[in-house]
Amino acid sequence: MPVSRRLVLGGICALSLTRTGLAVTEDSLLRYPYPDPYDLTLDDIAWFRSCRSLWVDSEAGAPGIFGPGLTPETMMSVSSEVYSDFERRIEPIQCAFFLHATFKPGRYALSGGETDTPDFLDVTKSDITLLKRTSWRAFTIDPKRPYGNFTNYPVEMAQALGLPVSVDGQGYAEIDPETEQELVVLHRKSQFVLQAFIEHAELAPGPWFIPFDGWQAIISPRCVPVGQPAIEQYTATMAVLAARAKNEAAVDLVVPSINASAALFASP
């Protein structure tokens, strides 16, 4: 089943294999939502460029990708048809961009739309390192744990950036207050880094391989195209899982499926 709008916007992970077709027959690879490369069109790219990175004000807060005219607030009240149409359109496009697009440090012009959006943004190597570490729930970064497993997200940001991390008397990782404040500001900047990605990440139209189950597993922007060996390994692993589904419960294949996607999206 699709991840519900409340779960997505609330930052709660609702992973399920009920959409993947795993619990059928050995040929269930043909039953995945996206068994073949997705044919990304110029219209798809133009529509993606028109989307906005907007802040989801829940838990720690984090940005998400919203279609033209949609906001985190209106997504809670639009009709099921509008919501489903948006999900159906953005899922394969987002997966193609996250897996194959190139996005480099630099100064990017940002289109208007929100009063706090700057005209230009300097995207640094650190910004991209953090973007690669973001944890997504469908079309939003998880506002509760935006960079992995910790609700204390600045610690994971520090780890990703190679900044000093210590351990307190109870064994918990911690960083100094000044660094924490700087990382909180950097996290808030992620809304505009994501907007720069939406508008400027490089990807041409054409047939692009995407995960067979779309965004059901945890994915993040790679910012560099995935290599063919990783695609082949993923394809082989998912074929094995499809075969195993004849005799195993779908719930037992959730973790292997997530691990397969994690390997596919892991930074090179």
N, C-alpha and C positions, 0 to 999 in steps of 0.2 A: 504494500500500500504506500502511497506517497507520504512523505513526512508532512504532518499537519502544519498549518500556518502558525498555530500557537506554539508548537514545539520548535519550529524553525526560529521564529522571532523571539522566543524565550530562551533560546540557546541550549535546549535540552536535546541530547542525541537520541534519535529513535531509529536505530539501525534495524533493517529488516530485509530478509531475502524473499519475501513473498512476491516481489515484482520480478525476480530474476529468473524464475522458472527452473531453479535448481532441483526442486523435488519432483521431477518428472522422469524422463527416460535418458538413456545414454546420449541421445541426439539433442538433449536439452540446450546445447550451445546455440541451436537455432531459435530457441525460445526467449533468449535474453532480449531486453528492449532494444539493444544496439549491437547486434552480432556482426554487422558489417561496418566498414568505414563510413563516417558521416560526411555527406557532400555539402561542405560549407560554401554558401553562395555569397555573392557581393551584397545581396540584400540582408543576409544574416549578419555580415560584418557591419554594415551601416546601422542596422538596428542595435547591435551590441554597442557600437560607438555612441548611440543616443541614450544608453542607459546611464543611471546615476549611482554613484557611491554615496550612500546615506547612512547615518549613524543609527544603530539600534540601541536605544537607551534602556538596557536591561543588564543587571549584574554589573560587571566591569565595563560593559559597553563595547561595541565593535561595529565596523561598517559592514554593509552588504550591498549587493547589486540589485537595483530596482529598475523596472522598465519605465518608459516614458509615462509620466502622469501618475506613477505609483510611489508611495512612501511607506515607511514602516507602519504609520498610523492607518492609512487607507487599506493596507493589505489585510488588516484585521477585520475589515467590514465589507470589502468588495464581494461580489457574488462568487460562488464556487466556480462558475464557468470562467470568469475573468481570472481568478487565481490559478485555476488549472491550465488555462491557455498560456499564462505567463510562464508557469513552471515547464510546461511542455516545450515552449519555444526556447527558453534560456538554457535548459539542461544540456543538450548536446553542443550548443554553441560555447557555453562556458567550459565544458569539458575539453573541447578542441583547443580553446585558447589556453587553458591551464596546462595542458599537456604538451602543446607544440609551439606556442608563441615565444618570441624573443623579446625580452624587456631589459634594457640596460640603464645604468645610471646616466643622468643628464638633466638638463633643464627642459621642462615641458610646459606648453601652454595648456591651460584648462578652460573649458567652456563654462559659461555662467550657469546659473540655475539656483544656487544657494548664496545667501548673503555673505557667508563666511568662506566661500571658495576663492582662493587666490587666483589671480590672472596667470601666474607662472609658479611652478613648483620645481625646486631642485631636489631630484631623487638621488639619494646617495647609495653607495654600496651597502651600507648598514640597513637602509630602508628595504632594499631588495632582499637582503639576508633574512630580515624579519618577515617580509611578505611570503617568502618560501616556507617559513615555519608556521604560518597561520593554519588553524584548524577550522575547517568549514563544515557547516550543516546546511546542505543544499546551497541556496544562493546567498547565505550570510556567514560571516565568520562567527564562531561560537562566542557569544558575549561572556559566558561564564569562564571558559578556559580558552582564550584566544590563541595561545601558542603551544598547546599540548595538553599536559595533564594537571597543571597547577592552577588553582584559583588565584594564587599569588603570582600573577602572570609576569610582573617585572623580573622575578628571578629567572624565569625561562628566557626572557628577552636578554638578560645579562649573560646567561649561558650561551645563547646563540651568537652573541656578539663577542664572546671571549673576555668579558669583564669579570673582575674579581667577585667571587661568591664564597661566603663563609658559612659555617654551621654553628647554630646557637647551642645552648646547653641542653636542649631537648632533641637535638639531632635534626632540626629543620634548617634548610638552606635559607640564607638571608643576604641582603646587600645593604650598603650604607644608605641612610636616608636621602642624601644628596643625589646619589646615583639613581635611587628609586624614583625620585621626583622627575629627573631628566628622562627616565624611561617611560613614565606615565605620559609626559608631553609627547614623546616619540610615538607612543601608541596612539595618541589622539591624531597625530599626523597621518596615521595609516589610512584614514578616510580619503585623504587627497592623493596618497600614493596609489591607492586602489583606483581612484578616478583617472590618474595618469595611465595606469595599466589599461583600463577600459578604452581610453581614447587613443593610446599610442603603442600598445603592445603589437608587435609585427607578426601578422599571419595572413597568408594569401588564401584566396578561395581554392577549393579543390577537395578531393576525398581525404579525410583525416581519420586515422584510427582513434577511437575513444573507448573508455572502459565499457565492457559489455553491460554492466548494470548501472551505467551513468554515474551519478553522484551519490549512490547509495552508500559507498564506502567513503572514508575520509580522504579528501584530496586537497591539494594546495597548488598554487601557481608555481610551475617549475622555473619560468622565466628564460629557459633554454629548451630547445626541442629535445624530446626523448629519443634515445637511440634505438635502432632496429633490434639489437639483441634483447633489450629490456621488453620491447613489445612482444617478441617471440617467446620470451620466458613467461610473460603474463598470459599469453594465449594458451601455452601448453599447460600452465598451472590451472587455469579456469576450465580447460577441457577435462583435466583429471577430476576436478571438483564436480563437474557435470556428471561424470561417470559414477562418482561416489554417491551422488544423490539418489541413485536407484535403491541403495540399501541403507542410507543414513538420513537422519532427520535434518531438516534445513537448518535448525538452530546450531547443529554441530559444525556447520560449514561457514558460519558467520565470521569467526576469527580468521580462518584460512583465506576467505575472500577479502577481508580487510587487509591482511598481510600482503596479498597479491597486489592490491591497489597501492598500498604503501610503498612496495618495492618499485612499482611502475612510476610513482611520482617522486621518489626519493631524489634529492639533489645529486647531480653527478659529482 
